[in-house]
Amino acid sequence: MSTTEMPVEATTTPSLGVHALRDLRARRKKNRLGELEWFEAAYQVYLVALFGGGGLLWLSSLVGDQKLSVVEAADVARNAPALLGLVAVLAVVLGLRSGSQGGPLALEAADVTHVMLSPVDRLQALLRPATQRIRSAVFVGVGLGGALGQLAGRRLPGTSFAWFGSGALFGFTVALLWVGAALVAHAIRLPLVIATVIAVVGFGWQGVALAKGIPGPANLYGSLALWGWRQHPVDVVALVVSLGLLVTGVALLARTSLDALARRSSLVTQLRFAVTMQDLRTVVLLRRQLTHDQTRARPWLRLPTRGRTNVIWRRGWHSLLRLPAGRLIRMVALAVGAGACQVAAYRGTTPAVLGTVVLTFVLGLEVLEPLSQEVDQPDRCDGLPIERGDLMVRHLLAPVVALIPFSAIAATTAALIESSKSNDASGAFAVAGLLAFPTLLAGAAGAAINIVRDAPDPFSGTNQQTFMPPEMAGFSTVLRTLVPLAVSAVGALSVVIVRQAVIHDGPNAAVPTAVRAMTAGLLVVAGVATWVRMRDRMRRSIRAFMSEGHAHTQQQRSSR
Amino acid sequence: MTVALSLRGLTKSFGSGDAQRPALAPLTLQVAQGQRVAIVGHNGSGKTTLLKMAAGLLDPSGGDVLVTGQPGGSPAARAALAYLSDHPTFYDDLSLREHLEYVARLHGVADWADRADQLVAKVGLSDRVDDLPTTFSRGLRQKAAITLAFVRPFQVLLVDEPFVGLDSAGKAALLELFDDTSTRGAALLVATHELTFVNRVDRLIALADGELRYDGAPGETDVNELVFHT
């Protein structure tokens, strides 16, 4: 075969393709606006305003209005830049990790096939998705930064308006930093391991800066947030760095990997839908897929091939022993975080309980992987000659045992932090030891409800949902989200009960109260296990009862 | 003979460290203008990986792709190469006609309408052209994807499992389109398990476990042996 290359025929005019792209995007936007349910959109805005405003008012009431003393204000001025710098480091780390895993852009699957494989200039084609990504990040950053800045302004010197502005500026700068870091990391194909090294170094350095008062890599970012109080012109460097990173990232857009775009396209669409539906478990599952979080091909330990152990218990361990290292590290971090939040709640910061609830709930979702797998394969599950409730409740056993080491980690974390601040180390270890397992167990119980309720319900098919009035459907969705979290909160609140007992009856009340709180938590967990086992039977009974009543009514009508 | 597609040491591995799994061993081959090539191999042999890398949808672990002498992924290469995936994707807010217009115009084809009508008639979708392809059955989606691949100009056509889900009329229409493709000088690479198609090609490439097992004329080997027993 001759190696003469075929000349490229000028079959296309790239500018024509760009015009087509613009035309069609404009037409699709018009179509979407035409199909928009304005009432539904207004309802969404109403919900966001209601919950967002309510949350802000609640935070506002926690902050209080009293101005800080001169000494306290000086303490803030000294430590806030390094502390807030940690937020900037977090933004860089998240951006780098996102970029190295194929983020931050996500296109429709059809765009990847039809637009990205066409000769249209890729920078032009990707400019709009990139702008949308930047806009949404900036919106969140400015909104959150402005709101928190305004709250800070109520206790620190300076006007609320100035604090709102500096908070918004900080949020803006951090948002640009995140998107810029992600775009650049993607374009240069930054290996994930390098992103992890940068994360360790960045957090380490900034952490030392906070502890020792030395300059940290992101102090200028933190200092920018204090402009509502005092202005250091050098802080503008942070803004320039963020803008520079973003411009570099946008300039490198043409280097975006189609491989990553193709992989992320369908996952991100599903993720957005799951977020809209407040489907926490699906969000976690899709996040795992987006980050290539795959189970190990070979388990950490091989179970003996012979033996007469229960097959469901054995299947559970087959699953748990395949959890990848990254996921195990994340689970350890969740346990450490839960322990730290419980100490914060014990020392008076009651809202920290919310942190414990979320962390133990997510830890529960992680550890209940065998149950999730069973629920996600309904055909397989329903084909087994065993009552589904019995099967599911037995799937809880291996995860409950797997929670024990994580409880030990959470208890040790809490006890170490608390004993470093008080003189009663043994008391701290005793209370933490008693409360850790039930707290994590309650978190997992909430997660179990979240998982089990996703199982197909043969007794109330989709018709029931379809004919539900919209206002009830919305309420039902919120309720479905909140009930699992409320169950998870039962364990987390035990530390507040112990705190109140100590305040009223002295330190000696801590351990007896912890035992009572632990018992209450375990009772709730037992209730959840019973619900998992009996759910189908209860629904079957209710359905039979309703059918019987319906038939009876029909009979009465026909006899009239 | 002029080269339409050139793969030089193209290789792909998935995973990293101990879990690294080779999907395609370094592969070098050239496909001439007008040549019809069938790629066969058992499931997981690397056919789709090869086509996706050639199309630019999958980043290779090594090696490179030249399409009509231009680096793979460059605008000129994208203008010259069409890829018909085994999982067609569509916009959920565009009808088939609007898809055809969009794809054709993205490729700089201004007078697309007649060509689109002919293609749609050929695959038997004339009465569905104003419907949303996302609502089509598996076979109709495949037919819609075929019209999108052929509505634009190309010099290399990569096709992955095109016969799956197609009825006999659809298969016949597709084979006619393949004939037209090679007649007008474009190179055609089709990954398939359809052994009847293998008899219609000039060249057969067999892959097994990511490695090239055969590259030659189809009549000189036992295809069944290659596909099912390699």
Boltz contact constraints between the chains, C-beta under 6 A:
constraints:
  - contact:
      token1: [A, 1]
      token2: [B, 1]
      max_distance: 6.0
  - contact:
      token1: [A, 1]
      token2: [B, 30]
      max_distance: 6.0
  - contact:
      token1: [A, 1]
      token2: [B, 32]
      max_distance: 6.0
  - contact:
      token1: [A, 2]
      token2: [B, 1]
      max_distance: 6.0
  - contact:
      token1: [A, 4]
      token2: [B, 2]
      max_distance: 6.0
  - contact:
      token1: [A, 5]
      token2: [B, 3]
      max_distance: 6.0
  - contact:
      token1: [A, 5]
      token2: [B, 69]
      max_distance: 6.0
  - contact:
      token1: [A, 6]
      token2: [B, 2]
      max_distance: 6.0
  - contact:
      token1: [A, 6]
      token2: [B, 4]
      max_distance: 6.0
  - contact:
      token1: [A, 6]
      token2: [B, 33]
      max_distance: 6.0
  - contact:
      token1: [A, 6]
      token2: [B, 68]
      max_distance: 6.0
  - contact:
      token1: [A, 8]
      token2: [B, 68]
      max_distance: 6.0
  - contact:
      token1: [A, 8]
      token2: [B, 70]
      max_distance: 6.0
  - contact:
      token1: [A, 8]
      token2: [B, 76]
      max_distance: 6.0
  - contact:
      token1: [A, 11]
      token2: [B, 79]
      max_distance: 6.0
  - contact:
      token1: [A, 11]
      token2: [B, 153]
      max_distance: 6.0
  - contact:
      token1: [A, 12]
      token2: [B, 79]
      max_distance: 6.0
  - contact:
      token1: [A, 12]
      token2: [B, 107]
      max_distance: 6.0
  - contact:
      token1: [A, 12]
      token2: [B, 108]
      max_distance: 6.0
  - contact:
      token1: [A, 13]
      token2: [B, 108]
      max_distance: 6.0
  - contact:
      token1: [A, 14]
      token2: [B, 75]
      max_distance: 6.0
  - contact:
      token1: [A, 16]
      token2: [B, 108]
      max_distance: 6.0
  - contact:
      token1: [A, 17]
      token2: [B, 106]
      max_distance: 6.0
  - contact:
      token1: [A, 17]
      token2: [B, 108]
      max_distance: 6.0
  - contact:
      token1: [A, 20]
      token2: [B, 105]
      max_distance: 6.0
  - contact:
      token1: [A, 20]
      token2: [B, 106]
      max_distance: 6.0
  - contact:
      token1: [A, 24]
      token2: [B, 102]
      max_distance: 6.0
  - contact:
      token1: [A, 28]
      token2: [B, 93]
      max_distance: 6.0
  - contact:
      token1: [A, 31]
      token2: [B, 93]
      max_distance: 6.0
  - contact:
      token1: [A, 109]
      token2: [B, 89]
      max_distance: 6.0
  - contact:
      token1: [A, 110]
      token2: [B, 89]
      max_distance: 6.0
  - contact:
      token1: [A, 110]
      token2: [B, 90]
      max_distance: 6.0
  - contact:
      token1: [A, 110]
      token2: [B, 91]
      max_distance: 6.0
  - contact:
      token1: [A, 113]
      token2: [B, 89]
      max_distance: 6.0
  - contact:
      token1: [A, 114]
      token2: [B, 103]
      max_distance: 6.0
  - contact:
      token1: [A, 117]
      token2: [B, 78]
      max_distance: 6.0
  - contact:
      token1: [A, 118]
      token2: [B, 106]
      max_distance: 6.0
  - contact:
      token1: [A, 118]
      token2: [B, 107]
      max_distance: 6.0
  - contact:
      token1: [A, 119]
      token2: [B, 75]
      max_distance: 6.0
  - contact:
      token1: [A, 119]
      token2: [B, 78]
      max_distance: 6.0
  - contact:
      token1: [A, 119]
      token2: [B, 79]
      max_distance: 6.0
  - contact:
      token1: [A, 120]
      token2: [B, 106]
      max_distance: 6.0
  - contact:
      token1: [A, 257]
      token2: [B, 59]
      max_distance: 6.0
  - contact:
      token1: [A, 258]
      token2: [B, 56]
      max_distance: 6.0
  - contact:
      token1: [A, 258]
      token2: [B, 57]
      max_distance: 6.0
  - contact:
      token1: [A, 259]
      token2: [B, 58]
      max_distance: 6.0
  - contact:
      token1: [A, 259]
      token2: [B, 59]
      max_distance: 6.0
  - contact:
      token1: [A, 262]
      token2: [B, 57]
      max_distance: 6.0
  - contact:
      token1: [A, 297]
      token2: [B, 19]
      max_distance: 6.0
